[in-house]
Amino acid sequence: ASADAIAQALKRAAERSTRRKGTPFQSAMSMLNFYINRAGAKLPDDRRATLELAKQKLREAFGRHA
């Protein structure tokens, strides 16, 4: 999946969830970081790069500019 698709899917999931404590942005970023951290060293470089890019796309989707 593309970074855009991943970001949009996480945004949708976070906004629809009723089981979150933080903001939808915090929730979506947490999901992505959890996945990256759990995969750890087994994640291929190209996949990791896509997921890191998805973080940037996620910030843009939520109107955050970091």
Secondary structure in CASP SS format (residue, H / E / C, confidence):
PFRMAT SS
TARGET T0000
AUTHOR 0000-0000-0000
METHOD secondary structure of the structure
MODEL  1
A C 1.00
S C 1.00
A H 1.00
D H 1.00
A H 1.00
I H 1.00
A H 1.00
Q H 1.00
A H 1.00
L H 1.00
K H 1.00
R H 1.00
A H 1.00
A H 1.00
E H 1.00
R H 1.00
S C 1.00
T C 1.00
R C 1.00
R C 1.00
K C 1.00
G C 1.00
T C 1.00
P H 1.00
F H 1.00
Q H 1.00
S H 1.00
A H 1.00
M H 1.00
S H 1.00
M H 1.00
L H 1.00
N H 1.00
F H 1.00
Y H 1.00
I H 1.00
N H 1.00
R H 1.00
A H 1.00
G H 1.00
A H 1.00
K H 1.00
L C 1.00
P C 1.00
D H 1.00
D H 1.00
R H 1.00
R H 1.00
A H 1.00
T H 1.00
L H 1.00
E H 1.00
L H 1.00
A H 1.00
K H 1.00
Q H 1.00
K H 1.00
L H 1.00
R H 1.00
E H 1.00
A H 1.00
F C 1.00
G C 1.00
R C 1.00
H C 1.00
A C 1.00
END
